[in-house]
Amino acid sequence: MADLFEAERDQRREAAQPLAARMRPRTLDEVVGQEALVGPGAAFRTVVEGGRPPSMILWGPPGTGKTTLARLIATTTDGFFEQLSAVSSGIKDVREVLGKARERLGEGLGRTVLFLDEIHRFSKSQQDGLLPGVEDGIIILVGATTENPFFEINSPLISRSSLFRLTSLEPDQVRLLLDRAMADPDRGLAALGVTLEGKAASELSERVGGDARLALNALETAATIVAGRGGSAVTSDDIEEALQRRIVRYDKGGDRHYDVISAFIKSLRGSDPDAAVYWLHTMLEAGEDPEFIVRRMIILASEDIGLADSRALTVATDAAYALSHVGLPEAAYALSHAALYLALAPKSNSVTRAMSAARRTVRSQATTEVPVHLRSSGYPGAEQLGHGAGYRYPHDDPDGVVAQHYLPDGLDDVILYEPGGQGDEVMLAEAQRPKDETLGKRRASEPD
């Protein structure tokens, strides 16, 4: 009788779960997407079906099946499943799980699969607390993270675990899950007696960014609203109401943070103004620190535009000034203004190349002696030392340039700056040629 009551309680608990939890795949064959992991012959599938999976890190965006795969590991290997979240759990909870796992092994009851969600939120010392259980085989650790594990997880823990990467679902894969949920009479929404319009299904599949959990839970909300109003079909308007607005998947401290700022900078460098403002507002919508964004724009103004348009540096620093005085949201105008200017500006990396060449040259010299004629002569005794002797004042020459060496002895012929061929730098290079001739210099970019 107790078993009957327990079964009824399990059914009630399952019925109360969100649609995404109810529709969670019960076998590897039911998993949608992640072919690289669950397809025939895939390494993940092979080790799980072999019955002795290693500890592992599942790395991927939200809603791609990390929890599902962890549960399937436990059911496929007949193990005990323990779940903790690094957000709400601590090392004390880990020790309790390790203690129970050790007892089960001692009693011959099998191994324990510990699923630690958001493992990246554990501190380094807390992660170290997992090592004994992993090393001794007391638990099969399945850590889930949305962040790059090489940034957020201890090296010893990574070295003792297999790393499997999950990818966002494609819209057609999300659509398959939606259709499956609408048709399922037990776990799905078939009992509500409503349908899902094709246009609404397509829009929902596109708007969730490959997040199956978000898609299914939004579908459930929309279908429940429609059924409650006595409607017969879920429309695009119902989906919009359920979603409210698309959730920007972004973590300021993690992998997406680095990926999105990289996309932004590369779009500016690549002269694509549309992509530049898209990635800029992706960051702003997600709450990225605007000072971080504008600092990167200031760097790019010299690194990738430089002398091709020196105004770019002024525009970027003006945006920083506007941000400090106006703040968001109004400063978004100045940031967008600067991003568009930088994207549209002619590009040159001559500043970057000159910096690199200068550093290499400086580091290759054992000593850097300043030539006597360039040394300071503005203090008592300098003249007796010969400092400044032979220096020629350029303004005394009608052209403002005199034949004189300014580099250390032995480096007279070194060329560190080569002008680019875009924007203002073309004119600057042209103006420099007669000066180079007077100085006895010849740059690679100068015509024969």
HELIX and SHEET records of a PDB file:
HELIX    1   1 ALA A    2  ALA A   16  1                                  15    
HELIX    2   2 LEU A   19  ARG A   22  1                                   4    
HELIX    3   3 LEU A   28  GLU A   30  5                                   3    
HELIX    4   4 GLU A   35  VAL A   38  1                                   4    
HELIX    5   5 ALA A   43  GLU A   49  1                                   7    
HELIX    6   6 LYS A   66  THR A   76  1                                  11    
HELIX    7   7 ILE A   91  GLY A  106  1                                  16    
HELIX    8   8 ILE A  119  ARG A  121  5                                   3    
HELIX    9   9 LYS A  124  ASP A  128  1                                   5    
HELIX   10  10 LEU A  131  GLU A  135  1                                   5    
HELIX   11  11 PRO A  149  GLU A  152  1                                   4    
HELIX   12  12 SER A  155  SER A  159  1                                   5    
HELIX   13  13 PRO A  171  ALA A  183  1                                  13    
HELIX   14  14 ALA A  190  LEU A  192  5                                   3    
HELIX   15  15 GLY A  198  ARG A  207  1                                  10    
HELIX   16  16 ALA A  212  GLY A  228  1                                  17    
HELIX   17  17 SER A  236  LEU A  243  1                                   8    
HELIX   18  18 ASP A  255  ARG A  269  1                                  15    
HELIX   19  19 PRO A  273  GLU A  285  1                                  13    
HELIX   20  20 PRO A  290  LEU A  300  1                                  11    
HELIX   21  21 ALA A  301  ILE A  305  3                                   5    
HELIX   22  22 GLY A  306  ALA A  308  5                                   3    
HELIX   23  23 ARG A  311  VAL A  326  1                                  16    
HELIX   24  24 ALA A  332  LEU A  344  1                                  13    
HELIX   25  25 SER A  350  SER A  364  1                                  15    
HELIX   26  26 VAL A  372  LEU A  374  5                                   3    
HELIX   27  27 PRO A  394  ASP A  396  5                                   3    
HELIX   28  28 ASP A  424  LEU A  439  1                                  16    
SHEET    1   A 5 PHE A  80  SER A  85  0                                        
SHEET    2   A 5 THR A 112  ASP A 117  1                                        
SHEET    3   A 5 ILE A 139  THR A 145  1                                        
SHEET    4   A 5 MET A  56  TRP A  59  1                                        
SHEET    5   A 5 SER A 162  ARG A 165  1                                        
SHEET    1   B 2 THR A 195  LEU A 196  0                                        
SHEET    2   B 2 ALA A 233  VAL A 234  1                                        
END                                                                             
